[in-house]
């Protein structure tokens, strides 16, 4: 009986390991397929195209999946006050919209995608989206995450900046209403030609308005030339998320936990610097 119990336990562990491997392999294939489509679309349309990894709630708010949205820049840009001080306070902001007819792929099974925090020069920290189920149970229960994306130029190469507009920030208008939804109480209407927006002081870690504070939020995207695909369910089960708190000052605890796990366990996707082809 003891031997049978041990064998049963080992079989269960082996099954879980195989299931995790299959889930990660499926997620990697989904991400690479979406990136290939985005690259092909940028060349076909001769314009900038971005792939964004956006979380979505399922099962009544208890589970999270990651939608992969492919969006394009149609030349829509505007200028606004960045809320800073000094002479360079007016920045250019690009509006991207989801490409009509492009299927939204979905990563399930507790897998997420991260990228270094190039949006604010935080290159040694891995950024990934907010874990929405925690906030669905208790609003503001832990620090916010950010949206990361891969930007292709018209030649199909991976870049971190729109060279045509010189934009300082990029956002995706997911619902195409020209209003950038920051959270339930804050939004920016970009329909006027000259918009003056007093962005609040940058928050520790992510910076002003990279935070995804709402499931339907449209924060700025942090472009990255490298991705990490990782088992978020395993990561969150290995740490005490209650220790993170909900104060923005404590966001470094969340960032560190994710970064440490990703560095040791994630699968990486890099890109050929000349062709932009994703490399697993």
N, C-alpha and C positions, 0 to 999 in steps of 0.2 A: 504493500500500500504506500509506503514511504517513497519507494522508487517511482511508482506510478504518479504520485503527487508531484515529485520533482520533474518528471518528464512532461507532465501536463503544464507545469509552470514555464518550463523552457520552451515548449511549443507555443504557448501564448505570447511569450516575449519575442520569439522568432517571427510570429505572425504580425505582431505590431510593428516590428522592424521592417518587414517586407511591405506592409501597408504604407508606412511612412515613406519608404523609398519610392514606391509607385506614385504616391501623392506628389512628392517633390519632382519626380521625373515628369509627371503630367503637367505640373505648374510651369516647369522650365520650358517644355515644348509649347505651351500656350503663350508664354511671354515672348519667346523667340519668334513664333509665328506672327504675333501682332507687330513686333518690331520690323520684321521683313515686309509686312503689308504697309506699314507707315513709311518705310524707306522707299518702296516702290511707288507709293502715292506721291511722295515729295518730288521724285524724278518725273513722274507722269504729268503732274500739275505744274511743275517748275515753280514751286513755292515752299515756304517753310511749313513743316508738319511736325506735330508733337504727339508723343505717346504718354498718356497720364494714367497713373495707377490710383484709382479712387475707391475708397471703401463704401460698402453699402450694407445696411442691416437686413437680415432675414429672420424668419421664424419668430416673428413678434418682437424683434429687437434683441434676441438672445444670441444670435450668431452673426458673424461678419464674413462677407465675401469681398473680393477685390475686382472691380470692373476695370477693364483696360480700354480707355477711350482714346481714339485717334482724332485729332483736331487740326485745323489748318488756319493759317494767317492770310486774310484777304486784303491786307493793307490797312486794317483798322488800327490806328494808333491815336493816342491822346497824351497831352502833357498835364502834369499836376504837381503841386507842391508836395515834396516828400516829408514835410514836417520837421526837417532838420534845420541846421543853422549854417551860416556862411554864404558863399556866392553860388554854389551849385545845389540849389534847392528845388529846381524844376527838372523833373525826370520825365522820360517818355515811357509810356505803358502800352503794350501790345495786347489786343483782344483776339484770341483764337476761338473758333467755333467747331463743334463736332462735324466731321465730314458726313454729308448726306449719303445714306446707303451703306456706310461702313458698319459692319457688325461689331457690337460690343462684346468682347470676350470676357469671360469671368473665371477667376481663380477661386476655388473653394477649398474646404478642408483645413482651414486654419493656417494657410500659407500666405505670406505677405512679401512685398517687394520694397527694398530700401535703396537709398543712394547717399553718397557723401553730401554734407550740407554746403554745397557750393553757393547756394543762394545768398549766404551771408559770410562766405569765406570760412565756414566751419568744416574744413576738409577732413579733419580727423574724427568726425562724428558721423555715424550713420543715421540718416533721417528716414522715418517711415510714417505712414498715416496715423491719425488718431485711432485708438481702439474704441469704436463707437458703442459696443454693447455695455461697456463700463459706464458711459455717460447716459445711456438709455435708462439704466437702473437708477443712478444718482447723478444728476446734472453737475458737471464740473468736478467729477470725483477724482480725476487724475490729470496731469499736464497734457496739453494738446500735442498732437503730432503735425506733420506737414505732408503736402503732396509733392511727390518727385516725378520727374518726367524726362524723356529722352527727346531732344530736339534735332531734327534733320533739316539741313539746308537744301536748296533746290538741286544740288548735285548728289544728294543722298548721303552726305557725310554728317557724322555726329558732331554737333557744336553745342556751346553753352550760351550763345548770344545771337540775336538777330542782327546781322551786319547791315541789313538794308535800312532798318529803322533806328538802329543803335539803342534799342529799348533797354531800360534798366530793370524792368519787371515784365513778366508775361502772366496773363491769367486766361482761363478758359471759361467762356460764357456757355455753360452746359445747357441751359434752357433757352438760349438765344434771345434774351429779353433786353440786352444792352445794360443791364443793371448787375453790378458785381455784388453778390451777397456775401458779406463778411460774417455776420451772425444774425440772430433773430432781431436785433435792434439796430444794426448798422449795415448800410449798403451805400454803393457809389453809383450814381447815374452818369454814364459816359456818353450820353446822346448829344450833349452840347459840345461845340468845337473847342472851347477853352474851359477846362474843368480845374478848379482849385480845391484840392482835398488836403486837409491838414491831418496827415497820418500821425497816429499817436507815437510816442517814443518807442523805439524797438524793445521788444520783450527779451529777457535773457534766453539765450539758446537759439530760438528760431528767428527772432526779428519781427518787426511789425507786419502783421497780416500774412505771414506764411502759415499761421495756425489754422487748422481745419476745426472750427468751433461748432459746426452744424452739419448734419448729413447732407444737406443741400448747399453747403458753403462753396464759395468760389475764390479761395485764397490765391495768392501768387504761387507759381510753381518753381520749385528748385530744380534747374536743369542739371543733369549729371551725365558724364561719359562712361560710367560704370554702374552696374546694378548688382544687387545681392538678393537672391531668392531664398527665403528661410522659413522654417516651421515656427510660426508665431505662437501657436498653441503650446508647443513644447517650451518655448522661451518663457512665456508668461507663467507656466506651471512651475518653473524653476526659480522664480523670484517672488518676494513678497511685495506685490504691487501696492498694498496698503501703506507701505513705507514711503511711497513717492509723494503723498500729499497732493493737494490741488492748488498750491501756491506756485505761480510762475517761477519764483526763485528756486523752487525745488525741481525744475524741469531737468536739471543736469543729472538727477538720479535716474530718471526714465531714460534719458539719452545714453547714459553710461551702461545701463542694464542691456539695452538693445545693442549697443555697439560691441560690448564684450561678447555677447552671444553670437552676433553676426560674424565677428572676426574669427570665431572658432568653428562655427557650424554651417555658415551659409554657402550656397553655390553661387559662383560669380558669373556674370555675363559682361564681357568686354567687347570692344568694337574695333574693327580694322580701321586704322587712322586714315587710310586713303580711300577705302570703298564704303565704310560705314556698316559693313556686314557684321551682324552680331556673332560673337565667338563664345561658345560655352567652355 
